Amino acid sequence: MPGYLTTHVLDTATGKPAAGMAITLYRLEAEARRQICRVVTNDDGRTDGPILPEAAFETGSYELVFHVGDYLDAAGVAGERPRFLDLVPLRFGMAEAAHYHVPLLLSPYGYSTYRGS
């Protein structure tokens, strides 16, 4: 089975996909963090393809950084400065070649995630 990584973002405050959110993927190696890519969500709150496709997949530790503050600013969501949530980092491991789906459910004051299918 090929390995790859997908994600999507849902804005639970509006009940809609979080379109236009920047997401950065890093590979964690010992104490170092190497940027793999930076993408922006489409109108469905997803990336146009896997954020880590089969050809680039390696098992190991990773970090997705969701640029929530910039998304909320662009969406015109009022909030204090600094925002309660700005950058949301999610660290996770991929131990085998499989489809990993790591979504983010967010509001201006909270978020959750899970391993989806």
N, C-alpha and C positions, 0 to 999 in steps of 0.2 A: 504494500500500500504506500502510495506517495505521501510525503509530508508537506504541509503548507499551513499558512496562518491567515485567518481572516478576522475582521472586526466590524462592528457597526456601533453607532451611537444614537440613542433615543433620548430626546429631551422630555422627561416625564412631567415637567411643569406645563408644557404646551401640548403634550400628547402627540408630538410629531418627531420625525427624524431630525437629527442635528446636522443639517446641510452646511457645508463650508467650514467644518472644523479641521484644523491642522492636527495631524498625529505624527509623532516621530517614533521610529522603532530603533532600539539599540540592542546590540548583543553584549552581554556581560561576560568579561573574561578576567578572572581573578579580581583585581582591584580596578581594572580598566572598564570603560564603557565605550563601545565603538558604534557610531551611527551607521545604520544599514540604509534607511530611507526616511523620507518625509513625504507624506501624502495629505490630501484634503478630501473630506467626505463629499459625496455627491448628493443629489436631491433626496435620495433614499437613506441618507445617513451612513452609507457604506462606501468602501473604496471601490474603484472601478474594476479592480482585480485583487487577487490575494496580496496582502501587505508583505508577505514573505512567500514567494512562489516556490513550486517544487524544485526548480533549478538551483535556488539559493538556500534551500532548507538544510539546516544542521540541527541536531539535537543540542540542548544546552539551556542556558539561562538568558532571558530576554527582559526587556523593559519597553512597554508602550507608554508614551507620554502624550496625554490628551491636552490640547491647548484650550481649556474650557473658558478661561477668562477672556481671551480674544474672541471666542465664539459668542459669549454672552454680550460683550461690547458691540460686536457687529450686529447682533440681533436686537439691540436697543434695550436690553434688560437693565433696568436701574439697579444699582447696588452700591454699597459703601466702598470706599477706597482705603486701603487695598481690598480687593474682593476676598470673600471668604474662601472661594475656590478659584485658583488660577491655573496652575499646571497640575494635572492629576497623573502621577506615575503608577503604573501597575507592573510589578515584577512577578514573573512566572517562569516555570520550567517546562520544556518540551523534551520528554524522555524517550520518545519513540517516533518513528515516521508515521504520522497520522494527521488528520485534519484537526487543527486547533482553532476554535472560534472563541474570541475573547471580546465580548461586547461590553459597552458602558451604558448604564442607565443613569441619567444625571438630572439634577435641578440646581439652582443657584446655591443651595445650602447642603447638598448631599449627593452621594453617588453609590452605586453598587455594581458589581460585576460577577461573572460566573463563567465556567467553561461550558460553552454552548455546543451545539451540534451543527 
